[in-house]
C-alpha cells in the first residue's frame, strides 16, 4: 500500500475543484473531469488494497467499479471514498503485528560487555534505552516463557521503557507468570487437603515450599507479602521434613538462608544438597554468588572448576566464562 497515492489523489481532487471555480467554461469542466477521474482512480487503488481479504473478487473489477462510482457521483462519491479509506486505515493499523523471532541473547546481543570482576553483572548490564524496539520485542518474546531471576530482571527493566507497547508487554508477561504460580499454589493446596498418605503430603508440601519461594525469589510479590512468603516456605519445608529429607528440600532451605543473608547456613544447605546428588548446575552458581557477596573472589573460580559441564550450559556458561580467568 502506497500512501503517497492518497496524497496525490487529494491534490488532484482539490486542483479539479479549483479549476472549475476559477474558470467557469467548457475547458474548465473538461480539466475537472480529467483531474477528478485520476483522483478517483488513485483513491480506488487504496480502497482495493485495504479491503479485507475475506471479501474475495477480482481486484481489477473492484478497481473499475470504485473508479466509475467516484467519477460519476463526483463530490459525494469522493468524500465517501475518503472517509472509507480513513476507516480502513484504522482497521489496518490495529492488525499490524511484529514479526518476533526467538534469539539466543548470549550470542546475538553484542551489547553485553565482558567483565572479569563482578558475578554476572556483564549479563544484565544492558542499556535498553539505546536498544532498537525490534530487539526489545525479540528479547521479551525469548524470555516470555522463562521463569527465572534473569528473565524477570530483564522484563522489570523494560517496565520503565519509553515505549508504551514495550511497557505493556513486560507488565503482561510478569503478571502472567505471577498468576501461573498462584494457580499452581491453589492447585497444590487442594491436593494437600485431599491427600491421604503421609508421603503424598510431604511431596506436596515440598512443592508448595518451592512455589512460595518462587514468588519471593522472582521479586514479583508485593513488599508487604515477602515475609508471608518466607514464613509459608519455612512452614511447608518443616512439614515435608517430617517425612522426607532430600536434596531439593535442602536446596530450597539454602535459598531462603541466602535471601536472608545467613550465608553460612545457606552454604551448609547447598553443600548437603550436593551430597544428595541435587543438580549442580542449580547449586554451584548460588554458592558462587555467596562467595561474591562475602568478597571471597578466589573461591568463585574454584566453585566453577568443580563441574566443567557448567561451561556448556547456556544458563551458566556466561558466569563460567567471566570467572574462569585467562
VOGU-3710 file (C-alpha; in Angstrom, 3 decimals, decimal comma):
1> xxxxxxxxxx> 0,000/0,000/0,000  1,389/3,399/-1,071  0,002/6,282/0,991  1,661/8,650/-1,467  -1,186/7,858/-3,867  -3,662/9,128/-1,275  -1,928/12,492/-1,069  -1,720/12,675/-4,875  -5,426/11,855/-5,123  -6,378/14,608/-2,682
11> xxxxxxxxxx> -4,142/17,085/-4,512  -5,728/16,207/-7,878  -9,267/16,489/-6,474  -8,532/19,901/-4,946  -6,943/21,000/-8,242  -10,042/19,826/-10,146  -12,383/21,813/-7,885  -10,126/24,876/-8,082  -10,106/24,746/-11,900  -13,914/24,823/-12,013
21> xxxxxxxxxx> -14,232/27,738/-9,623  -11,511/29,828/-11,307  -12,708/29,364/-14,898  -16,366/28,520/-15,393  -16,240/27,400/-19,024  -16,132/24,224/-21,139  -12,346/23,822/-20,814  -12,523/24,093/-17,017  -15,186/21,386/-16,905  -13,078/19,190/-19,186
31> xxxxxxxxxx> -9,995/19,670/-16,948  -12,132/18,998/-13,898  -13,297/15,605/-15,177  -9,756/14,648/-16,201  -8,284/15,505/-12,767  -11,297/14,118/-10,901  -11,040/10,815/-12,804  -7,346/10,491/-11,942  -8,058/11,297/-8,283  -10,852/8,714/-8,254
41> xxxxxxxxxx> -8,576/6,103/-9,803  -5,822/6,653/-7,201  -8,134/6,565/-4,175  -9,858/3,481/-5,607  -6,466/1,745/-5,726  -6,055/2,368/-1,986  -9,568/1,116/-1,213  -8,972/-2,122/-3,132  -5,663/-2,630/-1,285  -7,236/-2,108/2,154
51> xxxxxxxxxx> -10,395/-4,173/1,655  -10,172/-7,310/3,886  -9,195/-10,496/2,076  -12,394/-12,252/3,127  -14,213/-10,145/0,535  -13,000/-12,131/-2,435  -13,260/-10,989/-6,008  -11,325/-9,741/-8,987  -9,222/-6,725/-7,966  -9,427/-5,179/-11,434
61> xxxxxxxxxx> -13,215/-5,356/-11,370  -13,317/-3,794/-7,913  -10,896/-1,068/-9,040  -13,014/-0,214/-12,091  -16,190/-0,245/-10,020  -14,914/2,203/-7,391  -13,310/4,426/-10,037  -16,553/4,612/-12,026  -18,604/5,243/-8,870  -16,352/8,083/-7,697
71> xxxxxxxxxx> -16,232/9,664/-11,159  -19,993/9,634/-11,701  -21,128/10,734/-8,212  -18,376/13,408/-8,205  -18,077/15,251/-4,851  -20,251/12,991/-2,685  -18,615/9,844/-4,051  -15,105/11,143/-3,492  -15,835/12,317/0,068  -17,437/8,948/0,851
81> xxxxxxxxxx> -14,385/7,146/-0,541  -12,039/9,350/1,502  -13,979/8,560/4,671  -13,933/4,859/3,749  -10,137/4,977/3,365  -9,718/6,562/6,825  -11,843/3,812/8,408  -9,919/1,052/6,610  -6,562/2,586/7,571  -7,514/2,487/11,247
91> xxxxxxxxxx> -8,503/-1,152/10,929  -5,270/-1,879/9,091  -3,102/-0,336/11,840  -4,900/-2,318/14,533  -3,994/-5,558/12,752  -0,288/-4,828/12,358  1,765/-7,447/14,197  5,504/-7,522/14,789  7,367/-10,477/13,414  9,227/-11,614/16,514
101> xxxxxxxxxx> 11,720/-14,437/16,333  13,495/-16,223/19,142  17,106/-15,350/19,822  19,974/-16,615/21,897  20,649/-13,491/23,999  24,218/-14,515/24,733  25,144/-14,968/21,060  23,154/-12,263/19,276  23,289/-9,361/21,735  26,749/-7,943/21,125
111> xxxxxxxxxx> 25,982/-5,149/23,595  26,758/-7,444/26,547  30,167/-6,434/27,925  32,820/-8,827/29,254  33,554/-8,209/32,934  36,123/-10,107/34,984  35,429/-8,843/38,492  31,663/-8,971/39,123  29,467/-12,043/39,249  27,009/-11,939/36,353
121> xxxxxxxxxx> 26,965/-8,159/36,066  28,030/-8,294/32,451  24,947/-10,316/31,549  22,360/-7,915/32,927  24,177/-4,626/32,334  22,240/-3,760/29,170  21,304/-0,231/28,139  17,728/-0,714/26,941  17,262/2,980/26,180  19,529/2,827/23,118
131> xxxxxxxxxx> 18,284/-0,587/22,006  16,011/-0,723/18,914  12,377/-1,616/19,581  12,609/-4,719/17,390  15,406/-6,137/19,572  13,454/-5,399/22,758  10,448/-7,265/21,386  12,636/-10,212/20,438  14,103/-10,276/23,961  10,633/-10,200/25,513
141> xxxxxxxxxx> 9,492/-12,983/23,185  12,520/-15,057/24,136  12,068/-14,629/27,885  8,254/-14,641/27,999  8,225/-18,383/28,712  11,111/-18,288/31,195  10,604/-18,326/34,964  13,964/-17,392/36,425  15,625/-14,409/38,076  17,456/-13,269/34,947
151> xxxxxxxxxx> 14,311/-13,272/32,778  12,281/-11,362/35,374  15,060/-8,807/35,815  15,118/-8,163/32,070  11,356/-7,681/31,968  11,336/-5,422/35,042  13,948/-3,209/33,387  11,642/-2,887/30,392  8,709/-1,876/32,609  10,104/1,682/32,602
161> xxxxxxxxxx> 10,786/1,777/28,874  9,793/4,884/26,905  7,661/2,840/24,519  4,170/2,080/25,864  3,949/-1,199/23,912  7,175/-2,475/25,492  5,940/-1,484/28,967  2,587/-3,189/28,391  4,195/-6,384/27,061  6,564/-6,549/30,071
171> xxxxxxxxxx> 3,787/-5,955/32,594  1,553/-8,543/30,945  4,324/-11,156/30,974  5,229/-10,605/34,635  1,554/-10,656/35,626  1,047/-13,884/33,699  3,976/-15,563/35,467  2,672/-14,426/38,848  -0,838/-15,681/38,055  0,535/-19,021/36,835
181> xxxxxxxxxx> 2,407/-19,537/40,101  -0,661/-18,533/42,144  -2,796/-21,051/40,261  -0,237/-23,780/40,924  -0,214/-22,903/44,633  -4,005/-23,122/44,847  -3,976/-26,432/42,990  -1,367/-27,915/45,358  -3,290/-26,669/48,401  -6,357/-28,530/47,148
191> xxxxxxxxxx> -4,256/-31,644/46,641  -2,922/-31,294/50,190  -6,452/-31,249/51,599  -7,345/-34,456/49,790  -4,039/-36,296/50,293  -4,325/-39,499/52,322  -0,802/-40,849/52,752  1,957/-39,110/54,695  4,404/-39,409/51,790  1,975/-37,674/49,417
201> xxxxxxxxxx> 1,507/-34,836/51,894  5,278/-34,487/52,244  5,782/-34,268/48,493  3,008/-31,695/48,143  4,478/-29,628/50,982  7,837/-29,683/49,227  6,227/-28,452/46,007  4,390/-25,696/47,890  7,616/-24,592/49,564  9,252/-24,256/46,148
211> xxxxxxxxxx> 6,292/-22,318/44,695  6,028/-19,902/47,614  9,738/-19,204/47,377  9,389/-18,615/43,632  7,014/-15,727/44,403  9,697/-14,254/46,642  12,791/-15,109/44,611  11,468/-13,702/41,355  10,643/-10,401/43,098  7,134/-10,266/41,685
221> xxxxxxxxxx> 5,429/-10,216/45,072  4,468/-7,037/46,891  6,899/-5,883/49,567  4,337/-6,404/52,346  3,877/-10,038/51,314  7,548/-11,048/51,313  7,591/-12,071/54,999  4,373/-14,000/54,391  6,001/-15,995/51,579  9,141/-16,644/53,653
231> xxxxxxxxxx> 7,059/-17,978/56,562  4,949/-20,093/54,202  8,075/-21,558/52,620  9,573/-22,460/56,013  6,290/-23,950/57,250  5,928/-26,256/54,247  9,601/-27,280/54,447  9,164/-28,230/58,102  6,084/-30,285/57,254  7,907/-32,033/54,407
241> xxxxxxxxxx> 10,977/-32,766/56,560  8,846/-34,762/58,988  8,620/-37,491/56,354  11,345/-36,935/53,743  14,675/-35,152/53,533  16,283/-34,827/50,135  18,483/-32,507/48,105  15,626/-30,385/46,805  14,406/-29,510/50,296  17,935/-28,601/51,342
251> xxxxxxxxxx> 18,283/-26,522/48,174  15,115/-24,535/48,963  16,262/-24,009/52,560  19,616/-22,799/51,298  17,922/-20,266/49,026  15,898/-18,885/51,931  19,008/-18,513/54,103  20,813/-16,872/51,186  17,918/-14,440/50,712  18,114/-13,604/54,424
261> xxxxxxxxxx> 21,901/-13,175/54,051  22,605/-16,005/56,500  25,390/-17,216/54,241  26,947/-19,863/56,488  23,657/-21,752/56,889  22,994/-21,338/53,182  26,388/-22,828/52,286  25,792/-25,773/54,637  22,428/-26,484/52,992  23,834/-26,190/49,465
271> xxxxxxxxxx> 26,762/-28,489/50,221  24,396/-31,049/51,750  22,131/-30,768/48,699  25,125/-31,661/46,506  25,809/-34,719/48,649  22,224/-35,796/47,955  23,098/-35,548/44,224  20,936/-32,496/43,614  21,514/-30,639/40,308  24,968/-28,997/40,465
281> xxxxxxxxxx> 24,010/-26,546/37,729  21,447/-25,018/40,095  23,511/-25,171/43,292  27,026/-24,116/42,276  26,074/-20,708/40,808  24,330/-19,836/44,100  27,390/-20,893/46,082  29,466/-18,653/43,816  27,075/-15,748/44,462  27,514/-16,187/48,214
291> xxxxxxxxxx> 31,297/-16,062/47,899  30,940/-12,961/45,753  28,798/-11,279/48,432  31,409/-12,247/51,042  34,202/-10,845/48,886  35,976/-14,212/48,600  36,607/-13,939/44,869  39,248/-16,682/44,607  36,721/-19,242/45,823  34,350/-18,317/42,984
301> xxxxxxxxxx> 36,798/-19,656/40,404  37,200/-22,819/42,480  33,439/-23,302/42,594  33,071/-23,221/38,813  36,006/-25,613/38,383  34,111/-28,240/40,406  31,988/-29,018/37,344  33,307/-28,206/33,865  29,941/-29,016/32,317  28,791/-25,589/33,566
311> xxxxxxxxxx> 30,682/-24,177/30,605  28,330/-25,761/28,069  25,091/-24,963/29,932  23,629/-21,788/28,361  22,282/-20,614/31,748  25,655/-20,856/33,498  28,212/-20,506/30,697  28,322/-16,662/30,886  29,221/-16,809/34,588  31,771/-19,531/33,915
321> xxxxxx> 33,452/-17,544/31,161  33,647/-14,431/33,350  35,341/-16,225/36,220  37,443/-18,925/34,569  40,293/-16,456/34,047  42,964/-16,376/31,387
//
